[in-house]
Amino acid sequence: MAHPLIAIVGRPNVGKSTFFNKVVGKKISITKDKPGVTRDRLYADGEWRGKAFTIVDTGGIEMRSEDTMWREIKKQAEVAIDTAHVILLFVDGKEGLTSSDYDVADMLRRSKKPVILVVNKVDDYSEDKIFEFYSLGLGEPFPVSAEHGTGVGDVLDEAVSWFEKGETSQDESTKIAVVGKPNAGKSSLVNRLLGFERSIVTDIAGTTRDAIDTKFSYNGKDYTIIDTAGIRKKSKVEEDIEYYSVLRAFDAVRRADVCLLVVDATEGLTEQDTKIIGYVHEQGKPSIIVMNKWDLVEKDTNTINKFEQKLKEDLKFMDYFKSVYISAKTGQRAEKLFALIDEVLAHANFKIPTGTLNDLISDTVRASEPPSYNGRRLKIYYSSQVAVAPPTFVLKVNSCDLMHFSYERFLENVIRKNFDFTGTPIRLLIRENAEK
């Protein structure tokens, strides 16, 4: 289940990124006193008062004129309205209100989503400094100084108070995000998959640029397919509306139960594909690498093996990958995807009994002792699986410092050799035993 999403919206240079960094506690966004500096990381996970959430900074487009500025803010607001549970509208307490603040407030108000009005750059608070902002009609303004961290907690208190209220939808369908570069054949694949089914339930409209959710049934199971427009290279994103496609595609990955990573087989895996796949891996989502346009590849008896070998080299960080070679256009092998989706989901939701896991880990440690450092050796007292999707294991040890990355990797491989987790990431959490 994806965490609730908080989106930050507002004009350039009102301190959205500074606030984002404060909340996340790391300098993820690049903040300069220059409007619209583009950044790589748009999303980050946070927690406040025991409630987990994902926060997105929609800044990042250079506004060239008043006219384009308004157009871009409008797009940011649209993305926020589509994807967020709670929207933070940022305005500048030093500069005061502008006409585009009014316009975007109007749009957000009509969306019926919870909107929190944040007046930033209020270094020494007084009532009259924020009085004019009541005229936006978004209720009580929250004065903050993102730079100094004052007022940030009040905004987060208000934001997380909306989470339960918004969580009413009980959608039990399996959510499939279709992601990849433009022109890899995502739309053809979506059409092909929807062509197999007998009952499209709903189509939530959007343009081809946006993520479109389509509910359908296949073999008695309910699915929702989230079709995303292509994720483009960063250089294009910087000057281009595609920035918003990236935002939406990343949101689709967050919401999905399983991701189909569509690659143009005639081009092979590009650096951009690897980045997208890396993001899916980071988010802990099970996935299938769909090598599309297979009908256009010249083949001999060894072609698939060569492609698989190349994928193994390029995707060393996720050697658990599952791949399939199809043609969305001709339909060749496309129907196999449903069985594969069910398979990787089953792997992502598989739980190893605690006794079995402890036996496996202790036998492994006996057979291959961890190396010792300065005369001290790692001891693993106890292990258990604490979560599924992705399968997450806690290992209780005598000292976290003694768990070398290579030994951790070795243990992950042992778990994978004994249990089938193809297609899904797994997580190992190393914890010191409190009862030492």
N, C-alpha and C positions, 0 to 999 in steps of 0.2 A: 504493500500500500504506500503510495507516494505521500510524503509529508505535505502538510498544508503549505501553500506558497504565498509569500509576502512579496509584492512587487513595489519597487520605488519608481515613481514617475515625477517628472517636472522639467522645467527649463534647464538648459545647460548652466553649469557654474553655480548652482544653488546648493551644492554640497551633498549630492546624492552618493557619490563614491566615498566621500569621507565618512558618511554615516554607515554605508555598507561595510567599510573596513573596521569601523568601531564595533559593529555588531558581530562580525566574524572573528575579530581579534587578530587578523593577520592582514598585512598589506597585500591584498589580492588585486584590487583595482590600482591603476596608475593614476594618481591624482596630481594634476598640475593646474596652475592658475590659467588654464587655457580651456575654453569651452569645448566639450565634445571630444576629449582625448579617448581614442578607442582602446578597449582592453580585451584581453583574451578570456579571462574568467568572468562569466556573467552570473553564474550561480554559485552559491555556497550554502552549506548546511549549518544551521545554528540550533541552539537550544536556549530556552528562557523559562525559568520556573518549572523545570521538568517537562516542558513541552517542546518537542522537536519540530523544526520547520525548515523550509528552504527559502532563502531570500534571493531575489534577482534584482540586479541593478540594470535598469533599462537605458541608462545613459549611453553615450558613446557614439553619437553621430555629430559630425561638424555641421553647424547650422550656418549656411552662407548668407542668408538674408532673413529679414523678419518673416517673409513669406514661407521660405523653406523651413524655417524654424518651427513655425506653427504646424506645417504639414508633418514634420518629423515627430513633434510632441504628440500629435494626434495619433500617429502610428504606434508610438510607445504606449499611449493610453489604451488603444485598441487591443494590443498584445496583453496588457495587464488585465483588461476587462475579461478577455477570453480565458486567461490561464490562472489568474490569481484568486485566492480566497479573500485576501485583504489587500487593499491598495493604500500606499502611503503617498500622498501628494505633497511634494516639497515646494515651498516658496521661500523667497529671500527676505528675511526680516530687516536687512539693512537697506535693500533697494526698494522694498515696498511692492505693492501689487502692480501687475501689468495686465494688458488686455488678454494676453494668451493664458495667464493664470485663470481669468474668468472663463475663457472658452473651454479650457480643459476641465475645470471644476464642473462646469455645466454638463459636459459629456459624461464625466464620472458619476455625477449625481443621478443622471438618467439611467445609468447601468444597473442601479439597485444593488451594487456590490458594497460591502462595508468600505468606506473611505475615511482615512485618518489624515487630517490636515496638519502638516508639520511645518512650523515656521522656524527655519534654520538661521544661524548667525545671530542669535539673540544672546549676546555675551552677558549683559546684566539686565535681568528681567524687570520690566515694569508693565503694568496693565495696558498703558496707552501705546506701548510698542506693538502690541498684537491686536489692538482693538479693530483696526480697519479690516483684518482678515476674516472677521465674522461675516462680512458682506458676501463672501463666497458661498454662503449657505451650506457649509459642510459641518456645521456644529462647532464645538469648541476647538480652537486652534491649540496645538501643543508646541510651546516654545522650546527650542533646543539649541545647543551649540555642539554640533557634531564634532567639531575640532577638539573641544575640551571635554566632550563626553557628557555634558550636563543635559538632563531631560531625556536621554536615550532610553533609560529604563521605563519611564512613564509611557513612552510610545510603544515599547514592546509589551508592557502590561496590557495596554489597550488592544494591541494587535492579537495577542494570543487569546484574549477573552472572546474573540469572535470565532475561534476554530470550531468548537463543538457545534455552534449554531449553524455553521455552514456545512457540516458533515452529515447531510441527510440522505444522500443518494446511496442506495444499496445495490450497486451494479455488480452482479456476480459474474458477468461475462469475462472471458479471457481477453486481455487487451494486447493487441499485436501492433507494435510500432514498426513502420517500414521506413528505414532511413538509408541515406547514402548520398553520393554526389549527384548533381543534376545530370540528366541524360543517362543514368545507369539503368533506367527502365523501371523505376518504382511505380509509376502510374499504370504501366502495362501489367505489372505484376499484381497490383491491387485489383485491376479490372478482371484479370484472369482468376484470381482467388474468389472474387465476388461472383464470377460467372459460374463457379462450381456449385454455389449454394442455391437453395430453393426459396429462401424468404429473407429479403432485406427488410429489417424492421424499421429503421429510421436512418435518415441521412441528415446530419447536422451541417447546414450549408457553410461554405467558406469558398474563397477563390482557390485556384491551384497553388497560390503562394503560401496558403496557410495549411495548418494541420486540419484535416477533415475526419471526423469520427463517423464510421458507418457500422451499425450493428447488423449482424446477420447470424444465421444458424447453419451448421454443416454437420451432418451425421448426428443430429440430436443435441449438438453442443452449441452454446451461445458464445459468439466472439464479437469483439469490437476491433475494427481495423483503424489504426490512426495513420493516415496517409500524410507524409510531410513533404513539403517541397524540398528541393535539393539543398544540401549544405554546401555552400561555396567556399572557395579559398579565402583566406583572411584579407588579402590585398583588395579583392573585389568587395568584400564586406565593408571595408572602411569607407568606400565612397558610395555605398549602394544600399538600397532597400533590403538586400539579401540578409543584412544584419538581423532583420526580424524573422526571416525564415530560420536562421540559426537558433534564435531564441525559441521559436516554436518547435523546432525539431528536438532541441534539448529538453523542452517541456514534455514532448511526446515520449522520449526515452524515460523520463522520470515517472510518467504515469503508466508505462507499459508493464505487462507481466513478462513479455518476451519480445525481443527485437529481431527483425529481419534486416541484415546488413547487406544491401544490394550493391554488388560490384559488377562493373562492366568487364566481362571475361576477356573481351578483345583488347582491353587496355591493361588488364591485370590490376593488382593492388597498387594504388598510388599512395603517396604520403598522406593525402587528405583522407582517403579511406581509413588508413591506419589510425589517424587522429580520432575519427568518428568512432571506430571500433574501440579505441582506448577509452573514450568517454563512456561507452556502454559498459565496458569492463569495470571502470571506476565506480559506476553506479550500482554494480553488483547484479546486473540483469543477465538472465540466460539469453543466449542469442544463437542465430544460425547465419553463417556466411553464405549468401545466395549468389553464386557465380552465374550471372545472367548473360543472355545473348550467346549461349553455348553453341547454338546452331551456326553461328558465324565463325567459330574457331575451327581452323584446319586441324584434323585429328588423325592420330595413328593409335595403335593399341596402348601406347604408353602415355598418352597426353594427360589423362587425369592424374596419373602418378606424378608427372612433372609439375603440374599445377599444385598438387597437394604439398609436394616438397618445398615449392616456393612459398606457399602459405605458411608452412612450418618455420621457415627462415624468417619471414617478415613478421610473424605473430608469436615470437618467442615469449612475449609477456603473457600470452594466453594460450598455452599449448593445449588447453582443453577444448579448443574451438571445434565446432561441428560444421561441415560444409556440404553444400548440395549444388549440383551443376544442372541448370535448367535453361529453358527458353520461355520467357513470359509470352513472347509473341506467338510461337507455335504451340505452346502449352506443354512442350516436352518436359516430363518429370515434375511439372509444377504442382500436381496434386499430392505428390509425396510430402509437400511442406506441412500439411496438416498432421501427419503422423509424427514428423520431426518436431513440430511445435509441442505436441503432447509429450513426446519423449523428453525434450530438454526441460519442460516444466516439471515433469515427474522427478527428474534428477535434482532440480533446484529445490524441490519440496521434500526430498528424501531425508529421513532422520535415522542416524545410526544409534542403536541402543547403547546406553552408557557403558554397560558391562563389556560389550563387544569392542567398543572404542578403546576402553582402558586396557583390555587384553592386547589389542593391536599395538598401541603405543608402547606399553611396557615390554612386549616381545621385541619391538623394533629397537628400543633403547638398549636392551640386553645384547642384541645382535650387532648393533653399530653404536657404540658409545659416543656421545657428543665429545668433541675435543675439550681439553681442559685449558683454562687461562690462569696464569700465575698460581698454579697449584690447586685451583678450584674447578670443580666440574659441575655442569648443569644437571640438576635433578628434576625430573617431571613427576610430581606427586599424584596428579589426578587430571583427567580430561573429560570434558562433556560437550555435547552439541547443544548450544543454547538457542539456536534460531535456524529457520529455513529461509530460502529465497532472499539472499544467498545462504547456503549452509554455513553456519558460523560455529567455530569450535573454540572453547576456552581451555588453555593448558595452564594448570597451576604449577609454578616452578619455584626453586629456591631463590633465584635471582634473575631478573629480566636481562641484566647485562650479559649474562652467560649464554643467552640464546642468540647464536650467530645467525645472520640472515641465511647463510647457505644450509645450516641445519634445519631451520624453519622450512625452507624450500624442500629439503629432503623429506621432512615429515608430511608436507602437503602431498608430495608425490607418492608416498607410502599409502596415504588415505585414498588417493585417486586410484592407485593400482588395485586396492582391495575392494573399492566400491565405485560404481560407475557414476561419475559426476561430469561426463562429457557435456559440453554446451553450457555449463554454468560455472561462474567463479565460485571459489570457496574462501572463507576468511578464517585465519588463525589469530586468536587474541591471546597474548602471553601475559599472564598475571602472576604477581608474586603471592605466595601463600601467606595469608595473614597470620596463620597459627604457627609460624616458624618458632 
